[in-house]
Amino acid sequence: MEQNGESHLKEPLLHAADGASAAAARVSPRKERTTRKVMFNVRGMSCGSCAVSIETVVAGLKGVESIQVSTLQGQAVVQYSPEETDARTIKEAIEDINFEVDELQEQEIAVCRLRIKGMACTSCSESIERALLMVPGVKKAAVGLALEEAKVHFDPNITSRDLLIEAIEDAGFGADLISYGDDVNKMHLKLEGVSSPEDTKLIQSVLETVEGVNNVEWDTSGQTVTVAYDPDVTGPRLLIQRIQDAAEPPKCFNASLYSPPKQREVERHHEIMSYRNQFLWSCLFSVPVFLFAMVLPMLPPSGDWLFYKIYNNMTVGMLLRWLLCSPVQFIIGWRFYVGAYHALKRGYSNMDVLVALGTNAAYFYSVYIIVKALTSDTFEGQDLFETSSMLVSFILLGKYLEVVAKGKTSDALSKLTELAPETAVLLTLEKDGSVISEVEISTQLLQRNDFIKIVPGEKVPVDGVVIKGQSHVNESMITGEARPIAKKPGDKVIGGTVNDNGFIIVKATHVGSETALSQIVQLVEAAQLARAPVQRLADKISRFFVPTVVVAAFLTWLGWFIPGQLHLYPQQWIPKAMDSFELALQFGISVLVVACPCALGLATPTAVMVATGKGASLGVLIKGGNALEKAHKIKTIIFDKTGTLTKGKPSVVQTKTFSKIPLLELCDLTASAEANSEHPLSKAIVEYTKKLREQYGSPSDHMMDSKDFEVHPGAGVSANVEGKLVLVARRGGADDGRARRWWLEPGVRSTHPFWPPSRGATDETVAVNV
């Protein structure tokens, strides 16, 4: 697998068919892609007749739409329908007429994401990767244990999504499709008024005829439809309108955006509840076993009844522990048997194999002790039922805590997608730019080239370009820059950022999965799929972990059995009615039991996932475990701008007066003038004045009355505060080519271009530079 941050891991990751119902879903006969192109390198062509022969044979194949053969270049380019033929069939047809065909050139690479079910440790993820890489046509496969997903790069001319899912299922795991190739732009619609199969066919045919629609999936049970489309050609509003126009009176079709429950969240909640319930049921049986074995026998006479003999040396305590442990071992712990079976069937070992070995060794050794106690009146062995049942309980508790931690980390990542607003104001403009109408719609309904109105204080819904108006936009969410960025016509804006103080009209350029915010989420998820170097080392170790533990357990048994047979240690070490074989067996089983909780393969991927998800929620993007692992070597950090280290909003850090006017009075006048402005610097001045008043013991919320407030774009503001003309502007610069100079002493005239001509500077004029 390539290093973290490679471009192949930055493909769109977050656009799931999460809620698409698999049951009762009907895929339309429309092609996923109309045609595909493949290029062959053909050897053995000597003249034009050879090219004609190849063209005649290939053109006669079903599904081939066009073929071009170049004798000089020795190449053949074929356009074909993937539903009727494939590249392999075309290649074999050319070889049948005695030409040699090299490997396919410029192969088309498709990307799909699959949700994996049933992974327990890194051995599971490695086995899935190996199974996927063995599928013909698969170029890359990355399986994230913590993310529970697989990202596969494959040649769609050779293999398909169904074959990938089948390979995963053959490995003993479950798999569901999340997204595939161009299907990242999908929308879900809830339909009303559809009452018959004829209505369904009508709407489906209408949607399939819309240019840019790639796929249509129906869920007849829920009256919902999922449409995959090309955002460059069409959009959700057009599709909804086509559905509504398809109804013939008196019928009426209504379509609205539908947000299905995300499959990942539903499955994770189900998994959490499943582990919790299994743990509680296990405790219901395991706790009494633990009490009967470890607590009550130490509290005579309350535990004496456990030693009453039923037959020979079999006691009441043994029987109760056996009866209570059996459901835990074979019913609650059945999941470990299933996992171990699938692992061994594929020729590898995982944590389930180790758990099954350890718990079964403890259980069946205890059964052996009971059988021997039944058949002997002198045997005094100790069963290990509490070890078997408590081990299953603790592992289930660990799995429960693990899936809960994964859920919280995914929640932190999903908060990034919530930064964009839910609604936006869509404008309809004339050719001259005048507004015809405006309507508030869902952000999901926005299409490329839409015109959006954004007022002060609102979030930018999608990426776009300002075409009218001026403002300052707080982009600290993306850049970390504290000072809001001035925006004018022609400047780009980013979805999720906040418009501070001006009215602007934006033309949408990137919507849905193409926005910068979506790309950030995809980058973080790609980082979670990538493996850190230390994780690769842990994977290699875990591959041999289970065999090593088994060998160690056998050597332990052998190390005690042989000396016991040779009488190399005192015979009093052997308990009454036991022999050296049974004593050695106890030690060997102990090694298996102690090694059961295989945390080696779980620790690293879980830590990487938690770190990257938590960092993303705090505004820190981490490109996977490789960056995290190298972070401990950092000795010096260089930041490219101060905005990276600030709080994301401006504040007053220093003041200086050039007149006899008191600082508090000067700030009061300035804050009273700026109180009516939405500019971020105005807000900073007002906040500073409130803090200054608190220091002087004055009411912090009191503001002087201001009149004739005016905003001068690109320059500053002016207002009449209790008879004084207050001018607040930045020092230096020129927005119209004229010099701008300010003197802060009252009574001095200014050459500032926005100086009101009807109001000359007087002794009652206060000028402030910001």
C-alpha positions in Angstrom: 0.0 0.0 0.0 1.2 3.5 -0.7 2.2 6.0 1.8 -0.3 8.2 3.7 -1.7 11.1 1.8 -1.3 9.7 -1.7 -3.8 11.0 -4.1 -5.4 7.6 -4.6 -6.7 7.8 -1.1 -8.2 11.2 -1.6 -11.0 10.0 -3.8 -14.5 10.9 -2.6 -15.2 8.9 0.5 -18.2 10.2 2.2 -21.0 10.0 -0.2 -22.8 6.9 0.8 -25.8 5.1 -0.4 -26.1 4.7 3.4 -29.8 4.6 3.5 -30.6 2.8 0.3 -32.7 -0.2 1.2 -31.2 -3.3 -0.3 -34.5 -5.2 0.2 -37.1 -4.5 -2.4 -34.7 -2.3 -4.4 -35.0 -2.5 -8.1 -32.2 -1.2 -10.2 -33.2 0.4 -13.4 -32.0 -1.1 -16.7 -30.2 2.2 -17.5 -26.5 1.7 -17.9 -24.1 2.7 -15.2 -22.0 4.2 -18.0 -23.2 4.4 -21.6 -19.9 3.1 -23.1 -16.4 2.3 -22.2 -13.2 2.7 -24.2 -10.3 0.2 -24.1 -6.9 0.3 -25.9 -5.0 -2.8 -27.1 -1.5 -3.1 -28.3 -1.7 -5.5 -31.2 1.4 -7.3 -32.7 1.6 -9.0 -36.0 -0.2 -6.5 -38.2 1.6 -6.0 -41.5 -0.8 -4.3 -43.9 -4.2 -2.6 -44.1 -5.9 -5.9 -44.6 -4.9 -7.0 -41.2 -6.5 -4.0 -39.7 -9.7 -4.6 -41.7 -9.8 -8.2 -40.5 -9.5 -7.1 -36.9 -12.2 -4.4 -37.4 -14.5 -6.9 -39.1 -14.2 -9.5 -36.3 -14.5 -7.1 -33.4 -17.3 -5.0 -34.9 -19.3 -8.2 -35.2 -19.2 -8.8 -31.4 -22.3 -8.0 -29.6 -22.0 -4.7 -27.6 -19.1 -3.2 -29.7 -20.1 0.2 -30.9 -16.9 1.3 -32.7 -13.3 0.2 -33.4 -10.3 2.0 -34.8 -7.2 0.1 -35.7 -3.9 1.8 -36.5 -1.4 -0.4 -38.4 1.5 2.0 -38.0 1.0 2.3 -34.2 0.0 -1.3 -33.8 -3.0 -0.2 -31.6 -6.7 -0.9 -31.5 -9.2 1.4 -29.7 -12.6 -0.1 -29.0 -15.7 1.6 -27.8 -18.1 -0.9 -26.2 -21.1 -1.4 -23.9 -20.0 -3.0 -20.6 -23.3 -4.6 -20.1 -23.1 -6.7 -23.3 -19.4 -7.5 -23.5 -16.0 -6.9 -21.8 -12.4 -6.2 -22.7 -11.4 -9.8 -22.1 -13.8 -11.1 -24.7 -12.6 -8.5 -27.2 -9.0 -9.5 -26.6 -9.7 -13.2 -27.1 -11.5 -12.4 -30.3 -8.4 -10.7 -31.7 -6.2 -13.5 -30.5 -8.4 -16.1 -32.3 -7.4 -14.6 -35.7 -3.7 -15.1 -34.9 -2.7 -11.7 -33.5 -0.8 -11.2 -30.3 -2.4 -8.8 -27.9 -0.4 -7.2 -25.0 -1.7 -6.1 -21.7 -4.3 -3.4 -21.7 -3.0 0.1 -21.8 -4.6 3.1 -20.2 -6.8 0.9 -18.2 -9.8 2.5 -16.6 -9.6 2.5 -12.8 -12.8 2.5 -10.8 -13.0 3.1 -7.0 -15.5 1.7 -4.6 -16.0 1.8 -0.9 -17.4 -1.2 1.0 -18.5 -1.5 4.5 -17.1 -4.6 6.2 -18.8 -6.5 9.0 -17.3 -9.0 11.4 -13.7 -7.8 11.7 -12.1 -8.4 15.1 -8.4 -7.6 14.7 -5.8 -6.8 12.2 -5.6 -10.4 11.1 -9.1 -10.0 9.8 -8.3 -6.9 7.9 -5.2 -8.5 6.4 -7.1 -11.5 5.3 -9.7 -9.3 3.5 -7.0 -7.4 1.8 -5.4 -10.6 0.5 -8.8 -11.9 -0.7 -9.4 -8.6 -2.6 -6.0 -8.5 -4.1 -6.5 -12.1 -5.4 -9.6 -10.9 -7.5 -8.5 -10.4 -11.1 -8.4 -6.7 -12.0 -7.9 -5.3 -8.5 -5.0 -2.8 -8.4 -5.1 -1.6 -4.8 -7.1 -2.5 -1.7 -7.0 -0.7 1.7 -9.0 -2.1 4.6 -9.4 0.0 7.7 -10.1 -2.0 10.8 -11.1 1.0 13.0 -13.2 2.6 10.2 -14.7 -0.9 9.2 -14.4 0.0 5.5 -12.5 -1.1 2.5 -11.5 1.1 -0.4 -10.7 -0.8 -3.6 -9.2 0.4 -6.9 -10.0 -2.0 -9.7 -10.4 -2.3 -13.5 -14.1 -2.4 -14.2 -13.4 -4.0 -17.6 -12.2 -7.1 -15.7 -14.1 -7.3 -12.4 -17.1 -5.8 -10.8 -18.5 -4.7 -7.4 -20.4 -8.0 -7.0 -17.2 -10.0 -7.4 -15.5 -7.9 -4.8 -18.4 -8.4 -2.3 -18.4 -12.1 -3.1 -14.7 -12.4 -2.4 -15.1 -10.7 1.0 -18.1 -13.0 1.9 -16.0 -16.0 0.9 -13.4 -14.9 3.5 -16.1 -15.1 6.2 -17.1 -11.5 6.5 -20.1 -9.4 5.5 -19.9 -6.5 2.9 -22.2 -3.7 1.8 -21.6 -1.2 -1.0 -21.2 2.4 0.3 -20.3 4.2 -2.9 -19.0 3.4 -6.4 -17.2 5.5 -9.0 -19.4 8.2 -10.4 -22.3 7.4 -8.0 -21.0 9.8 -5.4 -23.6 12.3 -6.4 -26.8 10.8 -5.2 -30.0 12.1 -3.8 -32.9 10.3 -2.1 -36.5 11.4 -2.9 -39.7 10.6 -1.0 -42.6 10.2 -3.4 -46.3 11.0 -2.7 -49.2 10.2 -5.0 -47.7 7.0 -6.5 -50.4 4.3 -6.1 -49.7 1.7 -8.8 -46.9 -0.1 -10.6 -47.8 1.9 -13.7 -47.0 5.1 -11.8 -43.7 3.6 -10.7 -42.7 2.7 -14.3 -43.8 6.2 -15.5 -41.6 8.0 -13.0 -38.7 5.7 -13.6 -38.8 6.1 -17.4 -39.1 9.9 -17.0 -36.0 10.0 -14.7 -34.0 7.7 -17.0 -34.6 10.0 -20.0 -33.1 13.0 -18.2 -29.7 13.8 -19.5 -27.0 13.3 -16.8 -28.9 10.6 -14.8 -26.7 7.6 -14.3 -28.7 5.2 -12.2 -32.2 4.9 -10.6 -33.0 2.7 -7.7 -36.5 2.1 -6.3 -37.6 1.1 -2.9 -41.2 0.2 -3.5 -41.9 -0.6 0.2 -41.0 2.9 1.3 -42.0 4.8 -1.8 -38.5 6.3 -2.1 -36.2 6.6 -5.1 -32.4 7.1 -5.2 -31.0 8.9 -8.2 -27.3 9.0 -9.2 -26.6 12.0 -11.5 -23.9 14.0 -13.1 -23.8 17.5 -11.4 -22.3 19.1 -14.5 -25.5 18.2 -16.5 -28.4 18.1 -14.2 -29.4 18.7 -10.5 -32.0 17.8 -7.9 -34.4 20.6 -8.6 -34.7 19.6 -12.2 -35.3 16.0 -11.3 -38.0 16.9 -8.8 -39.7 19.1 -11.4 -39.7 16.3 -14.0 -41.4 14.0 -11.5 -44.1 16.5 -10.7 -44.6 17.2 -14.4 -45.0 13.5 -15.2 -48.4 13.3 -13.5 -51.5 13.5 -15.6 -54.6 15.0 -14.1 -56.3 14.2 -11.8 -53.2 12.5 -10.5 -50.5 14.5 -8.7 -46.9 13.4 -7.9 -45.0 15.1 -5.2 -41.3 14.6 -4.6 -39.3 15.9 -1.6 -35.8 15.4 -0.4 -35.5 12.4 1.9 -32.7 11.8 4.4 -32.7 8.0 5.1 -31.2 6.7 8.3 -27.5 6.2 7.7 -26.8 2.5 7.5 -23.5 2.9 9.3 -25.1 4.6 12.3 -27.9 2.1 12.4 -25.5 -0.8 12.2 -23.2 0.7 14.8 -26.1 1.3 17.2 -27.2 -2.3 16.7 -23.7 -3.5 17.3 -23.3 -1.5 20.4 -26.6 -2.8 21.8 -25.7 -6.4 20.8 -22.4 -6.3 22.6 -24.0 -4.6 25.6 -26.8 -7.2 25.8 -24.4 -10.1 25.4 -22.1 -8.7 28.1 -25.1 -8.3 30.5 -26.3 -11.9 29.8 -22.8 -13.2 30.3 -22.5 -11.4 33.6 -25.8 -12.9 34.7 -24.2 -16.3 34.5 -20.5 -15.5 35.1 -20.9 -13.5 38.3 -22.5 -16.4 40.2 -19.8 -18.8 38.8 -17.1 -16.4 40.1 -18.8 -16.1 43.5 -19.2 -19.9 43.8 -15.5 -20.5 42.9 -13.6 -17.6 44.4 -15.6 -15.8 47.1 -18.0 -18.0 49.0 -15.4 -20.8 49.6 -13.3 -18.2 51.4 -16.2 -17.2 53.8 -17.1 -20.2 56.0 -19.6 -21.3 57.0 -21.7 -19.4 54.4 -19.9 -21.3 51.6 -19.7 -24.7 53.2 -22.8 -26.0 51.3 -20.8 -25.8 48.1 -18.6 -28.6 49.3 -21.5 -31.1 49.8 -20.8 -34.2 47.8 -23.4 -35.4 45.3 -21.7 -38.5 44.1 -18.1 -39.6 45.0 -16.0 -36.4 45.0 -18.4 -34.4 42.8 -19.7 -31.4 44.8 -22.6 -29.1 44.6 -20.3 -26.2 43.7 -18.8 -28.1 40.7 -22.3 -28.9 39.4 -23.6 -25.3 39.7 -20.5 -23.9 38.1 -20.8 -26.4 35.2 -24.5 -25.6 34.6 -23.9 -21.8 34.7 -20.8 -21.8 32.6 -22.2 -23.9 29.7 -24.6 -21.2 28.3 -21.8 -18.6 28.4 -19.4 -21.0 26.6 -21.7 -22.3 23.8 -24.5 -19.7 23.5 -23.2 -16.3 24.4 -19.7 -17.2 23.1 -20.9 -18.8 19.9 -19.7 -15.7 17.9 -16.1 -16.8 18.7 -16.7 -20.2 17.2 -18.1 -18.7 14.0 -15.2 -16.3 13.7 -12.6 -19.0 14.3 -14.2 -21.4 11.8 -14.1 -18.8 9.0 -10.5 -17.8 9.9 -9.3 -21.4 9.9 -11.2 -22.2 6.7 -9.2 -19.4 5.0 -5.9 -20.7 6.4 -5.2 -17.9 8.9 -5.7 -17.3 12.7 -7.2 -14.4 14.5 -8.3 -13.3 17.9 -11.5 -15.5 17.7 -9.2 -18.6 17.2 -7.3 -17.7 20.3 -10.4 -17.0 22.4 -12.0 -20.3 21.3 -8.8 -22.2 22.1 -8.3 -20.7 25.5 -11.9 -20.9 26.7 -12.5 -24.4 25.3 -9.3 -25.6 26.9 -10.4 -24.2 30.3 -14.0 -25.5 29.9 -13.2 -29.1 28.7 -10.4 -29.4 31.2 -13.0 -28.6 33.9 -15.4 -31.2 32.4 -12.5 -33.7 32.6 -12.1 -32.8 36.3 -15.9 -33.4 36.9 -15.8 -36.7 35.2 -12.8 -37.8 37.2 -14.5 -36.6 40.4 -17.6 -38.6 39.6 -15.5 -41.8 39.1 -13.2 -41.3 42.1 -13.8 -40.8 45.8 -10.2 -39.6 46.4 -9.7 -37.1 43.6 -9.4 -33.5 44.6 -9.0 -31.5 41.4 -9.9 -27.8 40.8 -12.1 -26.9 37.9 -11.6 -23.7 35.8 -15.2 -22.9 34.9 -14.9 -19.4 36.3 -11.9 -18.8 34.1 -13.8 -19.7 30.9 -17.0 -17.7 31.7 -15.2 -14.6 33.1 -12.8 -14.6 30.1 -15.8 -14.5 27.7 -17.4 -11.7 29.7 -14.3 -9.6 29.8 -13.7 -9.9 26.1 -17.3 -8.9 25.4 -16.9 -5.9 27.7 -13.8 -4.9 25.8 -15.6 -5.2 22.4 -18.5 -3.1 23.8 -16.1 -0.3 24.9 -14.3 -0.5 21.6 -17.5 0.0 19.4 -18.6 2.8 21.7 -15.3 4.5 21.3 -15.5 4.1 17.5 -19.0 5.6 17.5 -17.8 8.7 19.4 -14.9 9.2 17.0 -17.2 9.0 14.0 -19.5 11.5 15.6 -16.6 14.0 15.9 -15.9 13.5 12.2 -19.5 13.9 11.2 -19.7 17.2 12.9 -17.5 18.6 10.1 -20.3 18.0 7.6 -22.7 19.9 9.7 -20.8 23.2 9.4 -22.6 24.0 6.1 -26.1 25.6 6.6 -29.2 23.7 6.0 -30.9 26.3 3.8 -29.9 28.9 1.3 -31.7 31.8 -0.5 -31.8 31.1 -4.2 -32.1 34.1 -6.6 -33.5 34.3 -10.1 -31.7 37.0 -12.1 -32.4 38.9 -15.3 -29.7 39.2 -17.9 -28.9 42.7 -16.6 -28.4 41.3 -13.1 -31.6 42.5 -11.5 -33.4 40.1 -9.2 -36.6 38.6 -10.4 -37.4 36.4 -7.4 -35.8 34.8 -4.4 -36.8 31.7 -2.5 -35.4 29.8 0.5 -34.5 26.2 -0.4 -32.6 23.3 1.1 -28.8 23.5 0.5 -29.0 20.0 -0.9 -31.1 21.3 -3.8 -28.5 23.8 -4.9 -27.0 23.2 -8.4 -24.0 24.4 -10.1 -24.3 28.0 -11.5 -27.1 28.9 -9.1 -27.2 32.4 -7.7 -27.3 32.6 -3.9 -28.0 35.6 -1.7 -25.9 35.7 1.5 -26.7 38.4 4.2 -24.5 39.4 7.1 -24.1 36.7 9.7 -25.1 33.8 7.5 -22.9 30.9 6.5 -21.9 30.4 2.9 -23.8 27.2 1.8 -21.5 26.0 -1.1 -18.2 27.0 -2.8 -18.7 29.8 -5.3 -17.6 33.2 -6.7 -18.9 36.6 -5.6 -20.6 38.4 -8.5 -22.1 41.3 -6.6 -21.6 43.1 -3.4 -18.7 43.5 -0.9 -18.1 41.9 2.5 -15.7 40.3 4.9 -15.9 36.6 5.3 -14.5 34.7 8.3 -12.5 31.8 6.9 -10.9 30.8 10.1 -12.6 27.4 9.8 -10.5 26.6 6.8 -7.4 28.8 7.0 -7.2 29.6 10.7 -6.7 33.2 9.8 -8.2 35.4 12.5 -8.8 38.5 10.4 -11.9 38.2 8.1 -11.0 38.3 4.4 -12.4 41.1 2.2 -14.5 39.8 -0.7 -15.5 41.7 -3.8 -16.8 40.6 -7.2 -14.6 37.9 -8.7 -13.3 36.5 -5.3 -14.0 32.9 -4.3 -15.9 31.9 -1.1 -15.8 28.6 0.6 -18.8 26.7 1.9 -19.2 26.6 5.7 -17.5 30.0 6.2 -19.3 33.0 7.8 -20.3 36.2 6.0 -19.6 38.9 8.6 -20.8 42.3 7.5 -21.9 42.8 3.9 -24.5 41.6 1.5 -23.2 39.5 -1.4 -24.5 37.4 -4.3 -22.6 34.3 -5.0 -22.6 32.0 -8.1 -22.2 28.4 -7.0 -19.3 26.6 -8.6 -18.9 23.5 -6.5 -21.8 21.6 -4.8 -22.2 18.4 -2.9 -19.1 16.2 -2.9 -17.0 18.8 -4.7 -17.0 21.4 -1.9 -13.9 22.1 0.1 -15.6 21.0 3.3 -16.4 17.6 1.7 -12.9 17.3 0.5 -11.6 17.8 4.1 -13.9 15.1 5.4 -12.7 12.8 2.6 -9.1 13.5 3.5 -9.6 12.7 7.1 -11.4 9.4 6.3 -8.6 8.5 3.8 -6.1 9.1 6.6 -8.0 6.7 8.8 -7.8 4.0 6.2 -4.0 4.4 5.8 -1.8 2.4 8.0 1.0 3.7 10.1 4.4 2.0 9.9 4.1 0.8 13.5 0.7 -0.6 12.6 2.2 -2.6 9.8 4.8 -4.0 12.2 2.0 -4.9 14.6 0.2 -6.6 11.7 3.2 -8.7 10.9 3.6 -9.7 14.6 -0.1 -10.5 15.0 0.0 -12.8 12.0 2.2 -15.1 14.0 0.8 -14.3 17.4 -1.7 -17.1 17.6 0.6 -19.9 16.4 3.3 -18.6 18.8 0.9 -18.7 21.7 -0.1 -22.3 20.8 3.5 -23.3 20.5 4.3 -21.6 23.8 1.4 -23.4 25.6 2.6 -26.8 24.2 6.2 -26.1 25.2 5.0 -25.1 28.7 3.0 -28.4 29.0 6.0 -30.3 27.7 8.4 -28.5 30.1 6.4 -29.6 33.1 5.3 -33.1 31.8 8.8 -34.4 31.0 10.4 -33.4 34.3 7.4 -34.8 36.1 7.8 -38.2 34.3 11.5 -38.2 35.2 10.8 -37.1 38.8 13.0 -34.0 38.5 10.8 -32.0 40.9 9.4 -33.0 44.3 6.3 -35.2 44.1 4.5 -33.1 46.8 4.2 -30.4 44.2 1.5 -32.5 42.5 -1.9 -32.1 44.2 -3.6 -35.2 45.7 -5.2 -37.6 43.2 -3.5 -35.8 40.3 -0.6 -36.9 38.2 2.2 -35.1 36.4 0.3 -35.0 33.1 -2.7 -33.1 34.7 -0.4 -30.7 36.5 1.5 -29.9 33.2 -1.9 -29.6 31.5 -2.9 -26.9 34.0 0.2 -24.8 33.2 -0.2 -25.2 29.4 -3.9 -24.1 29.6 -2.9 -21.1 31.7 -0.7 -19.9 28.9 -3.5 -20.1 26.4 -6.0 -18.4 28.7 -3.7 -15.5 29.6 -2.9 -14.8 26.0 -6.5 -14.6 24.9 -7.2 -10.8 24.9 -5.2 -10.0 21.8 -4.9 -6.2 22.1 -1.8 -6.0 20.0 -3.7 -5.7 16.7 -6.5 -3.4 18.1 -4.5 -0.8 19.9 -2.8 0.9 16.9 -5.7 1.3 14.5 -8.0 2.4 17.3 -5.5 5.0 18.5 -5.0 6.3 14.9 -8.8 6.6 14.4 -9.4 8.4 17.7 -6.5 10.8 17.1 -7.5 11.7 13.5 -11.2 12.1 14.3 -10.6 14.2 17.5 -8.1 16.3 15.6 -10.5 17.0 12.8 -13.2 18.1 15.3 -10.7 20.6 16.7 -9.6 21.9 13.4 -6.4 19.9 13.0 -6.1 17.7 9.9 -3.8 14.7 10.4 -2.8 12.8 7.3 -2.9 9.4 8.9 -0.8 7.3 11.3 2.4 8.0 9.5 2.3 11.7 10.5 1.3 10.8 14.0 4.1 8.3 14.4 6.7 10.9 13.2 5.3 13.7 15.4 7.4 12.6 18.4 10.6 13.5 16.5 9.5 17.1 16.1 11.7 19.7 17.8 10.7 22.9 16.1 7.4 24.0 14.5 7.3 26.9 12.0 3.9 28.4 11.3 3.3 30.2 8.0 0.9 32.8 9.4 -0.3 34.3 12.7 -3.8 33.2 12.0 -2.8 29.6 12.8 -2.1 30.6 16.4 -5.0 32.9 17.1 -8.6 32.4 18.3 -10.1 33.1 14.9 -11.5 36.6 15.6 -9.8 40.0 15.9 -9.3 41.8 19.2 -7.8 45.1 20.3 -4.3 44.5 21.7 -2.9 48.1 21.9 -4.1 51.7 22.0 -2.3 55.0 21.7 -3.7 58.6 21.9 -2.1 61.7 20.4 -4.3 64.2 22.2 -5.3 65.2 25.7 -8.6 63.3 25.4 -8.9 60.5 28.0 -8.6 57.0 26.6 -11.9 55.9 28.1 -13.7 58.8 26.5 -12.1 58.2 23.2 -13.0 54.5 23.3 -16.6 55.4 24.3 -16.9 57.7 21.3 -15.4 55.2 19.0 -17.5 52.3 20.3 -20.7 54.3 20.0 -19.9 55.0 16.4 -19.0 51.4 15.7 -21.9 49.9 17.5 -24.1 50.1 14.4 -21.5 48.4 12.2 -21.3 44.6 11.5 -17.6 44.8 10.6 -15.5 42.4 12.6 -13.1 45.1 13.7 -16.1 47.2 14.9 -17.1 44.3 17.1 -13.6 44.0 18.5 -13.6 47.7 19.4 -16.9 47.5 21.1 -15.7 44.4 23.2 -12.5 46.2 24.1 -14.5 49.3 25.3 -16.7 47.1 27.5 -13.7 45.6 29.2 -12.1 49.0 29.6 -15.3 50.3 31.3 -15.2 47.3 33.7 -11.7 48.3 34.7 -12.8 51.9 35.4 -16.0 50.8 37.2 -18.4 52.2 34.6 -21.5 50.4 33.3 -20.2 48.1 30.5 -23.4 48.0 28.5 -24.1 51.8 28.3 -23.6 53.4 24.8 -23.8 57.0 23.8 -26.5 58.0 21.3 -25.2 58.2 17.8 -26.8 59.9 14.7 -26.1 60.2 11.0 -24.3 56.8 11.0 -22.7 56.1 7.6 -20.6 53.2 6.2 -18.0 54.1 3.6 -17.0 50.9 1.9 -13.3 50.3 1.9 -12.6 53.2 4.2 -14.5 53.3 7.5 -17.5 54.7 9.3 -18.7 58.1 10.5 -21.3 59.1 13.0 -22.4 62.1 15.1 -22.0 61.1 18.8 -23.5 63.6 21.2 -22.6 66.5 19.0 -19.2 65.3 18.0 -18.3 64.1 14.5 -16.5 60.8 14.9 -14.6 59.3 12.0 -13.1 55.8 12.3 -11.0 54.4 9.5 -7.8 52.5 8.7 -4.5 54.4 8.4 -3.0 54.8 5.0 -4.0 53.2 1.7 -6.3 54.4 -1.0 -9.4 52.8 -2.5 -9.7 55.3 -5.3 -6.1 56.3 -5.9 -6.1 59.4 -3.6 -3.9 59.7 -0.6 -5.4 59.1 2.7 -3.9 60.6 5.8 -5.2 60.9 9.3 -4.3 63.0 12.2 -5.7 62.0 15.5 -5.8 65.4 17.1 -9.2 67.0 17.2 -9.6 70.0 15.0 -7.2 69.1 12.3 -8.6 68.8 8.8 -8.2 65.5 6.9 -7.8 64.7 3.2 -9.6 61.4 3.6 -11.8 60.9 0.5 -14.9 60.0 2.5 -14.8 63.1 4.6 -18.3 64.5 4.4 -18.0 67.7 2.3 -21.0 69.3 4.1 -19.3 68.8 7.4 -15.9 70.5 7.8 -13.6 69.5 10.5 -14.1 71.4 13.7 -12.9 71.3 17.2 -15.7 68.8 17.8 -14.3 66.3 15.3 -12.7 63.1 16.6 -10.7 61.0 14.1 -9.6 57.5 15.0 -7.2 55.3 13.1 -7.7 51.5 13.2 
